[in-house]
Amino acid sequence: MAIDHARPHLESIAETLTLAIQLVDEDRRNVNSTEYVEAVSSVYAHAHDLHTKVEAILDLEASKVRFDKLELPDLSNQGS
C-alpha cells in the first residue's frame, strides 16, 4: 500500500531532481534561475507529501497491530 502511494511522488521527485541537476551541470549560475528554484521547490513539496502519506500509512498499520493484540470479549453471543 505504501509503495503504491509513494510511486507517483518518487517518479516526480526523480524527474524534477534530474532537471535540477541538469540545470546546474549546464551552468552553476542556474541555481538562481526561476526554473531551478521551482524544480527544487517541487522536489521539497513531493518529498513532504510522500513523508506525510507514508507516516499516515505506518501509523494506521501500527494501530491495526495494536487493535489485533487486544483481547476483546466476543459480543456476538449476547442476546438482543
PyMOL Python script that loads the backbone (N, CA, C, O; Angstrom):
from pymol import cmd

cmd.read_pdbstr("""\
ATOM      1  N   MET A   1       0.829  -1.191   0.000  1.00  0.00           N
ATOM      2  CA  MET A   1       0.000   0.000   0.000  1.00  0.00           C
ATOM      3  C   MET A   1       0.878   1.260   0.000  1.00  0.00           C
ATOM      4  O   MET A   1       0.644   2.193  -0.768  1.00  0.00           O
ATOM      5  N   ALA A   2       1.876   1.267   0.864  1.00  0.00           N
ATOM      6  CA  ALA A   2       2.755   2.438   0.953  1.00  0.00           C
ATOM      7  C   ALA A   2       3.506   2.639  -0.357  1.00  0.00           C
ATOM      8  O   ALA A   2       3.681   3.770  -0.812  1.00  0.00           O
ATOM      9  N   ILE A   3       3.944   1.547  -0.957  1.00  0.00           N
ATOM     10  CA  ILE A   3       4.687   1.648  -2.218  1.00  0.00           C
ATOM     11  C   ILE A   3       3.791   2.185  -3.325  1.00  0.00           C
ATOM     12  O   ILE A   3       4.225   3.015  -4.123  1.00  0.00           O
ATOM     13  N   ASP A   4       2.546   1.720  -3.381  1.00  0.00           N
ATOM     14  CA  ASP A   4       1.616   2.204  -4.403  1.00  0.00           C
ATOM     15  C   ASP A   4       1.371   3.703  -4.268  1.00  0.00           C
ATOM     16  O   ASP A   4       1.297   4.417  -5.269  1.00  0.00           O
ATOM     17  N   HIS A   5       1.246   4.176  -3.040  1.00  0.00           N
ATOM     18  CA  HIS A   5       1.029   5.607  -2.815  1.00  0.00           C
ATOM     19  C   HIS A   5       2.304   6.418  -3.042  1.00  0.00           C
ATOM     20  O   HIS A   5       2.240   7.592  -3.408  1.00  0.00           O
ATOM     21  N   ALA A   6       3.448   5.798  -2.826  1.00  0.00           N
ATOM     22  CA  ALA A   6       4.720   6.509  -2.945  1.00  0.00           C
ATOM     23  C   ALA A   6       5.188   6.648  -4.388  1.00  0.00           C
ATOM     24  O   ALA A   6       5.849   7.626  -4.737  1.00  0.00           O
ATOM     25  N   ARG A   7       4.849   5.678  -5.223  1.00  0.00           N
ATOM     26  CA  ARG A   7       5.379   5.632  -6.590  1.00  0.00           C
ATOM     27  C   ARG A   7       5.223   6.942  -7.369  1.00  0.00           C
ATOM     28  O   ARG A   7       6.215   7.420  -7.919  1.00  0.00           O
ATOM     29  N   PRO A   8       4.030   7.549  -7.447  1.00  0.00           N
ATOM     30  CA  PRO A   8       3.922   8.804  -8.221  1.00  0.00           C
ATOM     31  C   PRO A   8       4.821   9.916  -7.674  1.00  0.00           C
ATOM     32  O   PRO A   8       5.408  10.682  -8.437  1.00  0.00           O
ATOM     33  N   HIS A   9       4.920   9.995  -6.354  1.00  0.00           N
ATOM     34  CA  HIS A   9       5.782  11.023  -5.759  1.00  0.00           C
ATOM     35  C   HIS A   9       7.248  10.744  -6.077  1.00  0.00           C
ATOM     36  O   HIS A   9       7.998  11.659  -6.418  1.00  0.00           O
ATOM     37  N   LEU A  10       7.651   9.493  -5.967  1.00  0.00           N
ATOM     38  CA  LEU A  10       9.045   9.141  -6.242  1.00  0.00           C
ATOM     39  C   LEU A  10       9.410   9.399  -7.700  1.00  0.00           C
ATOM     40  O   LEU A  10      10.504   9.879  -7.995  1.00  0.00           O
ATOM     41  N   GLU A  11       8.489   9.080  -8.612  1.00  0.00           N
ATOM     42  CA  GLU A  11       8.741   9.341 -10.033  1.00  0.00           C
ATOM     43  C   GLU A  11       8.878  10.830 -10.294  1.00  0.00           C
ATOM     44  O   GLU A  11       9.775  11.261 -11.019  1.00  0.00           O
ATOM     45  N   SER A  12       7.992  11.613  -9.702  1.00  0.00           N
ATOM     46  CA  SER A  12       8.051  13.065  -9.888  1.00  0.00           C
ATOM     47  C   SER A  12       9.328  13.646  -9.279  1.00  0.00           C
ATOM     48  O   SER A  12       9.969  14.513  -9.873  1.00  0.00           O
ATOM     49  N   ILE A  13       9.690  13.164  -8.098  1.00  0.00           N
ATOM     50  CA  ILE A  13      10.920  13.634  -7.460  1.00  0.00           C
ATOM     51  C   ILE A  13      12.121  13.322  -8.352  1.00  0.00           C
ATOM     52  O   ILE A  13      12.991  14.170  -8.548  1.00  0.00           O
ATOM     53  N   ALA A  14      12.164  12.104  -8.890  1.00  0.00           N
ATOM     54  CA  ALA A  14      13.297  11.702  -9.739  1.00  0.00           C
ATOM     55  C   ALA A  14      13.387  12.583 -10.986  1.00  0.00           C
ATOM     56  O   ALA A  14      14.472  13.040 -11.347  1.00  0.00           O
ATOM     57  N   GLU A  15      12.258  12.819 -11.639  1.00  0.00           N
ATOM     58  CA  GLU A  15      12.254  13.646 -12.856  1.00  0.00           C
ATOM     59  C   GLU A  15      12.686  15.076 -12.551  1.00  0.00           C
ATOM     60  O   GLU A  15      13.508  15.652 -13.264  1.00  0.00           O
ATOM     61  N   THR A  16      12.130  15.638 -11.497  1.00  0.00           N
ATOM     62  CA  THR A  16      12.420  17.030 -11.159  1.00  0.00           C
ATOM     63  C   THR A  16      13.850  17.190 -10.660  1.00  0.00           C
ATOM     64  O   THR A  16      14.509  18.185 -10.964  1.00  0.00           O
ATOM     65  N   LEU A  17      14.328  16.223  -9.901  1.00  0.00           N
ATOM     66  CA  LEU A  17      15.707  16.279  -9.423  1.00  0.00           C
ATOM     67  C   LEU A  17      16.684  16.152 -10.584  1.00  0.00           C
ATOM     68  O   LEU A  17      17.732  16.799 -10.593  1.00  0.00           O
ATOM     69  N   THR A  18      16.341  15.321 -11.560  1.00  0.00           N
ATOM     70  CA  THR A  18      17.173  15.194 -12.757  1.00  0.00           C
ATOM     71  C   THR A  18      17.259  16.536 -13.488  1.00  0.00           C
ATOM     72  O   THR A  18      18.335  16.940 -13.928  1.00  0.00           O
ATOM     73  N   LEU A  19      16.130  17.218 -13.613  1.00  0.00           N
ATOM     74  CA  LEU A  19      16.111  18.539 -14.251  1.00  0.00           C
ATOM     75  C   LEU A  19      17.002  19.512 -13.483  1.00  0.00           C
ATOM     76  O   LEU A  19      17.790  20.242 -14.086  1.00  0.00           O
ATOM     77  N   ALA A  20      16.880  19.525 -12.158  1.00  0.00           N
ATOM     78  CA  ALA A  20      17.682  20.447 -11.347  1.00  0.00           C
ATOM     79  C   ALA A  20      19.173  20.159 -11.524  1.00  0.00           C
ATOM     80  O   ALA A  20      19.974  21.088 -11.634  1.00  0.00           O
ATOM     81  N   ILE A  21      19.543  18.898 -11.550  1.00  0.00           N
ATOM     82  CA  ILE A  21      20.950  18.528 -11.725  1.00  0.00           C
ATOM     83  C   ILE A  21      21.443  18.949 -13.109  1.00  0.00           C
ATOM     84  O   ILE A  21      22.560  19.449 -13.244  1.00  0.00           O
ATOM     85  N   GLN A  22      20.623  18.750 -14.128  1.00  0.00           N
ATOM     86  CA  GLN A  22      21.000  19.155 -15.485  1.00  0.00           C
ATOM     87  C   GLN A  22      21.207  20.661 -15.573  1.00  0.00           C
ATOM     88  O   GLN A  22      22.133  21.126 -16.237  1.00  0.00           O
ATOM     89  N   LEU A  23      20.348  21.419 -14.906  1.00  0.00           N
ATOM     90  CA  LEU A  23      20.491  22.876 -14.916  1.00  0.00           C
ATOM     91  C   LEU A  23      21.811  23.308 -14.293  1.00  0.00           C
ATOM     92  O   LEU A  23      22.476  24.209 -14.803  1.00  0.00           O
ATOM     93  N   VAL A  24      22.195  22.667 -13.190  1.00  0.00           N
ATOM     94  CA  VAL A  24      23.458  23.009 -12.536  1.00  0.00           C
ATOM     95  C   VAL A  24      24.637  22.543 -13.377  1.00  0.00           C
ATOM     96  O   VAL A  24      25.657  23.228 -13.452  1.00  0.00           O
ATOM     97  N   ASP A  25      24.501  21.369 -14.016  1.00  0.00           N
ATOM     98  CA  ASP A  25      25.581  20.879 -14.878  1.00  0.00           C
ATOM     99  C   ASP A  25      25.831  21.832 -16.040  1.00  0.00           C
ATOM    100  O   ASP A  25      26.974  22.047 -16.443  1.00  0.00           O
ATOM    101  N   GLU A  26      24.753  22.400 -16.576  1.00  0.00           N
ATOM    102  CA  GLU A  26      24.887  23.325 -17.708  1.00  0.00           C
ATOM    103  C   GLU A  26      25.611  24.602 -17.292  1.00  0.00           C
ATOM    104  O   GLU A  26      26.483  25.102 -18.003  1.00  0.00           O
ATOM    105  N   ASP A  27      25.229  25.115 -16.126  1.00  0.00           N
ATOM    106  CA  ASP A  27      25.811  26.375 -15.655  1.00  0.00           C
ATOM    107  C   ASP A  27      25.474  26.527 -14.179  1.00  0.00           C
ATOM    108  O   ASP A  27      24.304  26.537 -13.795  1.00  0.00           O
ATOM    109  N   ARG A  28      26.499  26.644 -13.365  1.00  0.00           N
ATOM    110  CA  ARG A  28      26.273  26.765 -11.923  1.00  0.00           C
ATOM    111  C   ARG A  28      25.418  27.985 -11.561  1.00  0.00           C
ATOM    112  O   ARG A  28      24.767  28.002 -10.516  1.00  0.00           O
ATOM    113  N   ARG A  29      25.421  28.981 -12.407  1.00  0.00           N
ATOM    114  CA  ARG A  29      24.621  30.182 -12.130  1.00  0.00           C
ATOM    115  C   ARG A  29      23.127  29.913 -12.247  1.00  0.00           C
ATOM    116  O   ARG A  29      22.312  30.737 -11.832  1.00  0.00           O
ATOM    117  N   ASN A  30      22.761  28.756 -12.814  1.00  0.00           N
ATOM    118  CA  ASN A  30      21.349  28.406 -12.930  1.00  0.00           C
ATOM    119  C   ASN A  30      20.670  28.192 -11.576  1.00  0.00           C
ATOM    120  O   ASN A  30      19.443  28.141 -11.499  1.00  0.00           O
ATOM    121  N   VAL A  31      21.466  28.067 -10.509  1.00  0.00           N
ATOM    122  CA  VAL A  31      20.844  27.900  -9.191  1.00  0.00           C
ATOM    123  C   VAL A  31      20.026  29.135  -8.805  1.00  0.00           C
ATOM    124  O   VAL A  31      19.209  29.084  -7.886  1.00  0.00           O
ATOM    125  N   ASN A  32      20.249  30.227  -9.503  1.00  0.00           N
ATOM    126  CA  ASN A  32      19.478  31.446  -9.255  1.00  0.00           C
ATOM    127  C   ASN A  32      18.310  31.596 -10.217  1.00  0.00           C
ATOM    128  O   ASN A  32      17.539  32.549 -10.111  1.00  0.00           O
ATOM    129  N   SER A  33      18.173  30.672 -11.147  1.00  0.00           N
ATOM    130  CA  SER A  33      17.102  30.787 -12.141  1.00  0.00           C
ATOM    131  C   SER A  33      15.770  30.347 -11.557  1.00  0.00           C
ATOM    132  O   SER A  33      15.711  29.544 -10.626  1.00  0.00           O
ATOM    133  N   THR A  34      14.711  30.888 -12.120  1.00  0.00           N
ATOM    134  CA  THR A  34      13.360  30.533 -11.698  1.00  0.00           C
ATOM    135  C   THR A  34      13.094  29.051 -11.905  1.00  0.00           C
ATOM    136  O   THR A  34      12.461  28.408 -11.067  1.00  0.00           O
ATOM    137  N   GLU A  35      13.573  28.509 -13.015  1.00  0.00           N
ATOM    138  CA  GLU A  35      13.342  27.094 -13.326  1.00  0.00           C
ATOM    139  C   GLU A  35      13.972  26.185 -12.262  1.00  0.00           C
ATOM    140  O   GLU A  35      13.365  25.202 -11.838  1.00  0.00           O
ATOM    141  N   TYR A  36      15.183  26.521 -11.842  1.00  0.00           N
ATOM    142  CA  TYR A  36      15.865  25.722 -10.822  1.00  0.00           C
ATOM    143  C   TYR A  36      15.148  25.841  -9.478  1.00  0.00           C
ATOM    144  O   TYR A  36      14.919  24.837  -8.803  1.00  0.00           O
ATOM    145  N   VAL A  37      14.799  27.048  -9.095  1.00  0.00           N
ATOM    146  CA  VAL A  37      14.112  27.272  -7.820  1.00  0.00           C
ATOM    147  C   VAL A  37      12.785  26.517  -7.800  1.00  0.00           C
ATOM    148  O   VAL A  37      12.434  25.908  -6.790  1.00  0.00           O
ATOM    149  N   GLU A  38      12.043  26.554  -8.915  1.00  0.00           N
ATOM    150  CA  GLU A  38      10.776  25.826  -8.990  1.00  0.00           C
ATOM    151  C   GLU A  38      11.003  24.313  -8.916  1.00  0.00           C
ATOM    152  O   GLU A  38      10.219  23.599  -8.290  1.00  0.00           O
ATOM    153  N   ALA A  39      12.057  23.829  -9.543  1.00  0.00           N
ATOM    154  CA  ALA A  39      12.365  22.397  -9.508  1.00  0.00           C
ATOM    155  C   ALA A  39      12.677  21.951  -8.079  1.00  0.00           C
ATOM    156  O   ALA A  39      12.162  20.933  -7.616  1.00  0.00           O
ATOM    157  N   VAL A  40      13.509  22.706  -7.395  1.00  0.00           N
ATOM    158  CA  VAL A  40      13.867  22.351  -6.020  1.00  0.00           C
ATOM    159  C   VAL A  40      12.650  22.454  -5.107  1.00  0.00           C
ATOM    160  O   VAL A  40      12.474  21.619  -4.220  1.00  0.00           O
ATOM    161  N   SER A  41      11.819  23.452  -5.307  1.00  0.00           N
ATOM    162  CA  SER A  41      10.591  23.588  -4.515  1.00  0.00           C
ATOM    163  C   SER A  41       9.649  22.413  -4.756  1.00  0.00           C
ATOM    164  O   SER A  41       8.997  21.926  -3.832  1.00  0.00           O
ATOM    165  N   SER A  42       9.587  21.966  -6.003  1.00  0.00           N
ATOM    166  CA  SER A  42       8.748  20.823  -6.337  1.00  0.00           C
ATOM    167  C   SER A  42       9.258  19.545  -5.674  1.00  0.00           C
ATOM    168  O   SER A  42       8.469  18.746  -5.169  1.00  0.00           O
ATOM    169  N   VAL A  43      10.565  19.355  -5.675  1.00  0.00           N
ATOM    170  CA  VAL A  43      11.149  18.188  -5.005  1.00  0.00           C
ATOM    171  C   VAL A  43      10.789  18.218  -3.525  1.00  0.00           C
ATOM    172  O   VAL A  43      10.385  17.202  -2.959  1.00  0.00           O
ATOM    173  N   TYR A  44      10.933  19.371  -2.905  1.00  0.00           N
ATOM    174  CA  TYR A  44      10.612  19.506  -1.484  1.00  0.00           C
ATOM    175  C   TYR A  44       9.141  19.192  -1.231  1.00  0.00           C
ATOM    176  O   TYR A  44       8.813  18.453  -0.303  1.00  0.00           O
ATOM    177  N   ALA A  45       8.256  19.752  -2.055  1.00  0.00           N
ATOM    178  CA  ALA A  45       6.814  19.542  -1.859  1.00  0.00           C
ATOM    179  C   ALA A  45       6.445  18.067  -2.007  1.00  0.00           C
ATOM    180  O   ALA A  45       5.692  17.532  -1.194  1.00  0.00           O
ATOM    181  N   HIS A  46       6.969  17.411  -3.037  1.00  0.00           N
ATOM    182  CA  HIS A  46       6.671  15.992  -3.230  1.00  0.00           C
ATOM    183  C   HIS A  46       7.255  15.145  -2.104  1.00  0.00           C
ATOM    184  O   HIS A  46       6.620  14.193  -1.651  1.00  0.00           O
ATOM    185  N   ALA A  47       8.448  15.480  -1.655  1.00  0.00           N
ATOM    186  CA  ALA A  47       9.060  14.729  -0.556  1.00  0.00           C
ATOM    187  C   ALA A  47       8.246  14.900   0.728  1.00  0.00           C
ATOM    188  O   ALA A  47       8.069  13.946   1.485  1.00  0.00           O
ATOM    189  N   HIS A  48       7.760  16.099   0.967  1.00  0.00           N
ATOM    190  CA  HIS A  48       6.942  16.357   2.150  1.00  0.00           C
ATOM    191  C   HIS A  48       5.633  15.572   2.071  1.00  0.00           C
ATOM    192  O   HIS A  48       5.230  14.935   3.044  1.00  0.00           O
ATOM    193  N   ASP A  49       4.967  15.616   0.910  1.00  0.00           N
ATOM    194  CA  ASP A  49       3.717  14.862   0.727  1.00  0.00           C
ATOM    195  C   ASP A  49       3.953  13.367   0.903  1.00  0.00           C
ATOM    196  O   ASP A  49       3.158  12.673   1.537  1.00  0.00           O
ATOM    197  N   LEU A  50       5.037  12.884   0.345  1.00  0.00           N
ATOM    198  CA  LEU A  50       5.379  11.467   0.464  1.00  0.00           C
ATOM    199  C   LEU A  50       5.602  11.096   1.927  1.00  0.00           C
ATOM    200  O   LEU A  50       5.095  10.076   2.395  1.00  0.00           O
ATOM    201  N   HIS A  51       6.347  11.908   2.638  1.00  0.00           N
ATOM    202  CA  HIS A  51       6.597  11.658   4.056  1.00  0.00           C
ATOM    203  C   HIS A  51       5.289  11.607   4.832  1.00  0.00           C
ATOM    204  O   HIS A  51       5.090  10.715   5.656  1.00  0.00           O
ATOM    205  N   THR A  52       4.403  12.551   4.577  1.00  0.00           N
ATOM    206  CA  THR A  52       3.117  12.608   5.268  1.00  0.00           C
ATOM    207  C   THR A  52       2.282  11.361   4.995  1.00  0.00           C
ATOM    208  O   THR A  52       1.703  10.790   5.919  1.00  0.00           O
ATOM    209  N   LYS A  53       2.215  10.932   3.728  1.00  0.00           N
ATOM    210  CA  LYS A  53       1.431   9.748   3.380  1.00  0.00           C
ATOM    211  C   LYS A  53       2.016   8.479   3.988  1.00  0.00           C
ATOM    212  O   LYS A  53       1.283   7.663   4.547  1.00  0.00           O
ATOM    213  N   VAL A  54       3.307   8.312   3.882  1.00  0.00           N
ATOM    214  CA  VAL A  54       3.942   7.108   4.424  1.00  0.00           C
ATOM    215  C   VAL A  54       3.790   7.072   5.940  1.00  0.00           C
ATOM    216  O   VAL A  54       3.533   6.013   6.513  1.00  0.00           O
ATOM    217  N   GLU A  55       3.945   8.208   6.586  1.00  0.00           N
ATOM    218  CA  GLU A  55       3.776   8.268   8.036  1.00  0.00           C
ATOM    219  C   GLU A  55       2.347   7.885   8.436  1.00  0.00           C
ATOM    220  O   GLU A  55       2.152   7.162   9.413  1.00  0.00           O
ATOM    221  N   ALA A  56       1.350   8.363   7.687  1.00  0.00           N
ATOM    222  CA  ALA A  56      -0.038   8.018   7.981  1.00  0.00           C
ATOM    223  C   ALA A  56      -0.291   6.522   7.770  1.00  0.00           C
ATOM    224  O   ALA A  56      -0.989   5.889   8.563  1.00  0.00           O
ATOM    225  N   ILE A  57       0.271   5.968   6.715  1.00  0.00           N
ATOM    226  CA  ILE A  57       0.110   4.534   6.447  1.00  0.00           C
ATOM    227  C   ILE A  57       0.763   3.713   7.552  1.00  0.00           C
ATOM    228  O   ILE A  57       0.185   2.729   8.013  1.00  0.00           O
ATOM    229  N   LEU A  58       1.947   4.101   7.976  1.00  0.00           N
ATOM    230  CA  LEU A  58       2.633   3.379   9.048  1.00  0.00           C
ATOM    231  C   LEU A  58       1.877   3.498  10.372  1.00  0.00           C
ATOM    232  O   LEU A  58       1.799   2.532  11.132  1.00  0.00           O
ATOM    233  N   ASP A  59       1.324   4.672  10.649  1.00  0.00           N
ATOM    234  CA  ASP A  59       0.517   4.849  11.859  1.00  0.00           C
ATOM    235  C   ASP A  59      -0.724   3.961  11.812  1.00  0.00           C
ATOM    236  O   ASP A  59      -1.092   3.346  12.813  1.00  0.00           O
ATOM    237  N   LEU A  60      -1.358   3.897  10.663  1.00  0.00           N
ATOM    238  CA  LEU A  60      -2.540   3.050  10.503  1.00  0.00           C
ATOM    239  C   LEU A  60      -2.176   1.588  10.736  1.00  0.00           C
ATOM    240  O   LEU A  60      -2.890   0.869  11.433  1.00  0.00           O
ATOM    241  N   GLU A  61      -1.073   1.157  10.157  1.00  0.00           N
ATOM    242  CA  GLU A  61      -0.644  -0.237  10.323  1.00  0.00           C
ATOM    243  C   GLU A  61      -0.319  -0.534  11.785  1.00  0.00           C
ATOM    244  O   GLU A  61      -0.676  -1.599  12.288  1.00  0.00           O
ATOM    245  N   ALA A  62       0.340   0.373  12.460  1.00  0.00           N
ATOM    246  CA  ALA A  62       0.654   0.183  13.872  1.00  0.00           C
ATOM    247  C   ALA A  62      -0.624   0.108  14.702  1.00  0.00           C
ATOM    248  O   ALA A  62      -0.714  -0.686  15.639  1.00  0.00           O
ATOM    249  N   SER A  63      -1.606   0.928  14.359  1.00  0.00           N
ATOM    250  CA  SER A  63      -2.888   0.892  15.058  1.00  0.00           C
ATOM    251  C   SER A  63      -3.595  -0.440  14.842  1.00  0.00           C
ATOM    252  O   SER A  63      -4.181  -0.994  15.772  1.00  0.00           O
ATOM    253  N   LYS A  64      -3.541  -0.953  13.618  1.00  0.00           N
ATOM    254  CA  LYS A  64      -4.154  -2.250  13.335  1.00  0.00           C
ATOM    255  C   LYS A  64      -3.495  -3.349  14.155  1.00  0.00           C
ATOM    256  O   LYS A  64      -4.178  -4.224  14.688  1.00  0.00           O
ATOM    257  N   VAL A  65      -2.168  -3.307  14.258  1.00  0.00           N
ATOM    258  CA  VAL A  65      -1.441  -4.314  15.034  1.00  0.00           C
ATOM    259  C   VAL A  65      -1.848  -4.230  16.503  1.00  0.00           C
ATOM    260  O   VAL A  65      -2.098  -5.255  17.137  1.00  0.00           O
ATOM    261  N   ARG A  66      -1.915  -3.010  17.047  1.00  0.00           N
ATOM    262  CA  ARG A  66      -2.326  -2.845  18.444  1.00  0.00           C
ATOM    263  C   ARG A  66      -3.752  -3.333  18.646  1.00  0.00           C
ATOM    264  O   ARG A  66      -4.040  -3.983  19.651  1.00  0.00           O
ATOM    265  N   PHE A  67      -4.642  -3.037  17.725  1.00  0.00           N
ATOM    266  CA  PHE A  67      -6.034  -3.469  17.820  1.00  0.00           C
ATOM    267  C   PHE A  67      -6.132  -4.985  17.785  1.00  0.00           C
ATOM    268  O   PHE A  67      -6.878  -5.582  18.561  1.00  0.00           O
ATOM    269  N   ASP A  68      -5.381  -5.607  16.887  1.00  0.00           N
ATOM    270  CA  ASP A  68      -5.412  -7.068  16.775  1.00  0.00           C
ATOM    271  C   ASP A  68      -4.887  -7.750  18.040  1.00  0.00           C
ATOM    272  O   ASP A  68      -5.265  -8.885  18.330  1.00  0.00           O
ATOM    273  N   LYS A  69      -4.033  -7.080  18.783  1.00  0.00           N
ATOM    274  CA  LYS A  69      -3.479  -7.664  20.002  1.00  0.00           C
ATOM    275  C   LYS A  69      -4.423  -7.543  21.201  1.00  0.00           C
ATOM    276  O   LYS A  69      -4.222  -8.197  22.224  1.00  0.00           O
ATOM    277  N   LEU A  70      -5.447  -6.706  21.068  1.00  0.00           N
ATOM    278  CA  LEU A  70      -6.396  -6.550  22.173  1.00  0.00           C
ATOM    279  C   LEU A  70      -7.192  -7.830  22.343  1.00  0.00           C
ATOM    280  O   LEU A  70      -7.551  -8.482  21.362  1.00  0.00           O
ATOM    281  N   GLU A  71      -7.463  -8.183  23.569  1.00  0.00           N
ATOM    282  CA  GLU A  71      -8.301  -9.350  23.843  1.00  0.00           C
ATOM    283  C   GLU A  71      -9.688  -8.835  24.200  1.00  0.00           C
ATOM    284  O   GLU A  71      -9.975  -8.524  25.355  1.00  0.00           O
ATOM    285  N   LEU A  72     -10.529  -8.753  23.198  1.00  0.00           N
ATOM    286  CA  LEU A  72     -11.883  -8.243  23.394  1.00  0.00           C
ATOM    287  C   LEU A  72     -12.840  -9.409  23.597  1.00  0.00           C
ATOM    288  O   LEU A  72     -12.680 -10.460  22.977  1.00  0.00           O
ATOM    289  N   PRO A  73     -13.832  -9.230  24.459  1.00  0.00           N
ATOM    290  CA  PRO A  73     -14.811 -10.302  24.652  1.00  0.00           C
ATOM    291  C   PRO A  73     -15.656 -10.472  23.393  1.00  0.00           C
ATOM    292  O   PRO A  73     -15.911  -9.511  22.667  1.00  0.00           O
ATOM    293  N   ASP A  74     -16.077 -11.690  23.151  1.00  0.00           N
ATOM    294  CA  ASP A  74     -16.923 -11.979  21.995  1.00  0.00           C
ATOM    295  C   ASP A  74     -18.343 -11.544  22.318  1.00  0.00           C
ATOM    296  O   ASP A  74     -19.002 -12.160  23.156  1.00  0.00           O
ATOM    297  N   LEU A  75     -18.822 -10.496  21.669  1.00  0.00           N
ATOM    298  CA  LEU A  75     -20.153  -9.959  21.935  1.00  0.00           C
ATOM    299  C   LEU A  75     -21.221 -10.545  21.025  1.00  0.00           C
ATOM    300  O   LEU A  75     -22.397 -10.206  21.158  1.00  0.00           O
ATOM    301  N   SER A  76     -20.833 -11.418  20.103  1.00  0.00           N
ATOM    302  CA  SER A  76     -21.792 -11.972  19.135  1.00  0.00           C
ATOM    303  C   SER A  76     -22.749 -12.955  19.794  1.00  0.00           C
ATOM    304  O   SER A  76     -23.806 -13.234  19.228  1.00  0.00           O
ATOM    305  N   ASN A  77     -22.424 -13.487  20.957  1.00  0.00           N
ATOM    306  CA  ASN A  77     -23.292 -14.470  21.623  1.00  0.00           C
ATOM    307  C   ASN A  77     -24.315 -13.840  22.532  1.00  0.00           C
ATOM    308  O   ASN A  77     -25.202 -14.529  23.037  1.00  0.00           O
ATOM    309  N   GLN A  78     -24.213 -12.550  22.751  1.00  0.00           N
ATOM    310  CA  GLN A  78     -25.146 -11.886  23.655  1.00  0.00           C
ATOM    311  C   GLN A  78     -26.479 -11.689  22.961  1.00  0.00           C
ATOM    312  O   GLN A  78     -26.526 -11.390  21.767  1.00  0.00           O
ATOM    313  N   GLY A  79     -27.563 -11.856  23.706  1.00  0.00           N
ATOM    314  CA  GLY A  79     -28.927 -11.761  23.157  1.00  0.00           C
ATOM    315  C   GLY A  79     -29.301 -10.349  22.768  1.00  0.00           C
ATOM    316  O   GLY A  79     -28.674  -9.375  23.183  1.00  0.00           O
ATOM    317  N   SER A  80     -30.363 -10.265  21.944  1.00  0.00           N
ATOM    318  CA  SER A  80     -30.818  -8.944  21.519  1.00  0.00           C
ATOM    319  C   SER A  80     -32.016  -8.525  22.285  1.00  0.00           C
ATOM    320  O   SER A  80     -32.542  -7.434  22.061  1.00  0.00           O
TER     321      SER A  80
END
""", "prot")
cmd.dss("prot")
cmd.show_as("cartoon", "prot")
cmd.util.cbc("prot")
cmd.orient("prot")
